[in-house]
């Protein structure tokens, strides 16, 4: 035995290193009596195969066997037998003492045994209570020696025997200090460990249960380590524990052992920030002072997984909620203060944490535009959140809500800033309904600058949006203005873009329902440009609207800027994604344009040429749709039978719902110029059919020059031929007492109003009705025949002297008639002398208007003819 009673009984020995926890290489007097090996698994190990090997008998056993076999004295007297027995017992006692002494004076062997055989299994670590200096922790573990873990047979045998003799080891009260060498050897904390007694015999398990006082050390050092851990800079950390422990076995004191243990943690050995799940989130309004000012409260419930055998009750804590500034180097902006209620933590279980936060007002730094940017820190924060991106907020400790919370806890959490990922929330699918009412279209302005809003078609309408509110939004909200960039799609293909660059006034109303809260948003948009990006899709849309006769659905995808009025003031949320479906009712509900009922009113000839007539007319028609429009300028071709026969121009016209009257239209009739020789032939045939009262139609088609500065739009619209019945001519007819209803029942033109046949002079006088209000028509030649009952000739007129037909009602000169004397028709005429007869007529007429002159044919029926002498 050493002369120094404080020297260790169990010396140090070299030990192997684990992959993650490395012991110090020091070998000195501070090596512990019972030292834990890093090769020792946490929950025991397999029995060593060497346990089954043959055990070499000890000298004491050999001596006992020799005595049993009669190698001593042969005396049989009682006295004689006592001396050998006493001698044997004495020798055995000396041998046992020698073995014990050898065991306890062979520290290297015993330490090696202890290192490999020791198994400590922690079962629970709980915080019993908090104090002003630290915490009282309860430590529970199981302690046992497992000889099967010792590889060396001799060490195992000596260790088992020695620990069997010693039976138990008791440690006196001690103080453990924990240091971090790589951080300037700062003191992390201290632990006061009470007296502990453990059974050190092989296979015997001791339940260890004691209370220890834990006190934090250097606060600044703890903060530095915590920040390195939170910021991901802590790849490994070395922990050094020191303690002076007094030991004894039974009544035998083993001296004071100076323990120094160094462990290195790296990789998965370093605990990660526990995962959490937000199980409840609720925003609501709360009063923040006695003056009636209100703020925004957030109630949050978190579920955190506790993967460790640790249990404690965390007192109420206070925190500051910080958000990022413009740049990473700028200080964080304090947005809210938060508190937690008392939290009960159970080992290996989910922990529920309830957090309440209050935003009292929005800091000015949060609203100011960042340098070299158009966004504020609030814009950047909300932008990530509403696009479904995870944002990061920062939590820093502050004054606790409960005065009983120890100051040292506040100091620690106040010195640490924890980044907390906050999951984003997309607002897809929140739009429940989207509708347009009082829709007004404006065609491009021909005098607008190219690329300007006025150079594109524009839309004005009342927008009504019904949007679902997230269930966590339980506070007053009002939308006061909106603008947006919107993509418009038809059947999955992009049609164009609506650009609401200008702020549009809006208002909103909260609607409560059983299933969810909704927000009804209304806004009037004015003159929003529509940029057509795909002419083919635009053609499909127009085709469906004009000829489909059914409502079509246009999908919109928008990035919306919204101005919100909340309890915290006005907020601007930028580029909030939204989408919805807009129903658009057909332009022609019946699938055609016959219900337009066009009628030409006042007709005026502006100029003529040899082949053309330039006209101005007031047109009346019915707009059967719910839409209105403004037309700055449009020029459209007039076609018949596939050939262009003229064009029409409209300027500065407003189309309203229902009846539209006196719409000024300028038109040019020039089939020869527009359609060539074939066009002239088609135009002549059309005029003949029209004045004869046949059912004729006109087709209208746009062209590249229809809408100035928008050739592509005109070209796209040219794919549609809009056919309508030829409008009825309503000329001036003084003395005509027929009303409009009569005109509607008989829509055929009435150029010949009546006729008078004079039998004696063989002449006829016709009452003519001119559709023109200001110009005189000339009849240069007539070659016509009158019939009775469509087929029986009555007489023939061939007259080549020009006569005029002034505006309104007029009479022709007496035209000579060559009677068909032998015909049935003439007989019927004579029988009608003094009365009236319905006759038919057919022939050719040469008409002249200014410089324009054309020969047309005419077929009339049911002409009322009076017969006189």
Protein Blocks (a to p, Z undefined) as FASTA:
>chain_A
ZZblkbcfbdcddddddfklccdfbdcfklcfbdcdfklcfkopaddfklmpccdddfkl
mmmmmmmnopacfbfbfklmmmmmmmmmmmmmmmmmmmmmmmmmmmklmmmmmmmmpccd
dfbdcdfbdcfklccddddddddddfklpmblklmmmmmmmmmmnopacddddddddddf
knoopafbdcddddddddfbehiacddddddddddfdfklmmmmmmmmmnopambccddd
dddddddehjbcgbjaddddddddehjllccddddddfbdcdddddfbfnopacdddddd
dddddfbfcdcdddddddddddddfblkbccddfbdcddddddddehiacddddddddfb
dcfklmpccehiabdfklmmmmmmmnopacdddddddddfbfklcfklmmmmmmpccddd
dddddfehkambdcdehiacddddfkbcehiaklpccddddddddddddfklccddddfb
dcddddddeehiafbdcddfbacdddddddddfkbccdddddddehiacddfbfklmmmm
mmmmmmnopacddddddddddddddfkbpcddehiacddddddddfblnopaklnopadf
bdcdfbdcfkbccdddddddddfbfbdcddfbacddddeehiafbdcddehiacdehjae
hiacdddddfklmnommlmmmmmmmmmmmmnopacdddddddfklpghilmlmmmmmmpc
cdddddddddddehiacdfklmmmmmcccfblbdcddfklopaddddddfbfkbccddfb
dcddddeehlacfbdcddfbdcdddehjdddddddddddfkbmklmmmmmmgoiacdddd
dddddddehjbccddddddehiacdddZZ
